Amino acid sequence: MPLTNKEKTLIEDNLNAEYLCIRKYEQYASMSSDAQLKQVFSDLATKEMEHATTLKGILTQNGIAKQNIFESYSKPQGDLSNMQSDIGITDAQLLNDALITEKHVTSSYNTAVLESMDPNIRKQLQHIQQEEQGHAETLFNAMHSRGWYTVS
């Protein structure tokens, strides 16, 4: 079954979000001053790349093979944690921004799941959405364990 225009648009939007997450997490991994957080951000970037590959595969299988404007960029090189004080950002703020991003991304996938006609594509999108919710949980736990996100 070919993609509907709605499915194509939703998948392209989520692909944009995945590429932005990859960039963000790679940058945050290089900027974080905490070794554990560097690893969390690196792991998330890798998982987001898997999602981007899945979405790009869906588009390619449906004859849509255009270059995404967010797809290529120069990955940060080395440890940039000394930039934190220069730009006035903390590990807590990096985590908070990442968590807010994941909340947005899971919401976007929810729409794509609900508006997808093809059951196979819907299952792939549901799988990615569940993984994105797991990313949010990882970020929340990292914040909560450091006292940066309190629940009362």
FENKA-V70203 format. One record per backbone hydrogen bond with DSSP energy under -0.5 kcal/mol. CO is the residue of the C=O (numbers start at 1). NH is the residue of the N-H. If there is no record, write none. Layout:
CO;NH, CO;NH
This chain:
4;8, 5;9, 6;10, 7;11, 8;12, 9;13, 10;14, 11;15, 12;16, 13;17, 14;18, 15;19, 16;20, 17;21, 18;22, 19;23, 20;24, 21;25, 22;26, 23;27, 24;28, 25;29, 26;30, 27;31, 28;32, 30;80, 33;35, 34;38, 35;39, 36;40, 37;41, 38;42, 39;43, 40;44, 41;45, 42;46, 43;47, 44;48, 45;49, 46;50, 47;51, 48;52, 49;53, 50;54, 51;55, 52;56, 53;57, 54;58, 55;59, 56;60, 57;61, 58;62, 59;62, 59;64, 60;63, 63;65, 68;71, 73;75, 78;80, 80;83, 81;84, 82;86, 83;87, 84;88, 84;89, 90;94, 91;95, 92;96, 93;97, 94;98, 95;99, 96;100, 97;101, 98;102, 99;103, 100;104, 101;105, 102;106, 103;107, 104;108, 105;109, 106;110, 107;111, 108;112, 109;113, 110;114, 111;115, 113;116, 117;119, 118;122, 119;123, 120;124, 121;125, 122;126, 123;127, 124;128, 125;129, 126;130, 127;131, 128;132, 129;133, 130;134, 131;135, 132;136, 133;137, 134;138, 135;139, 136;140, 137;141, 138;142, 139;143, 140;144, 141;145, 142;146, 143;146, 143;148, 143;149, 144;147
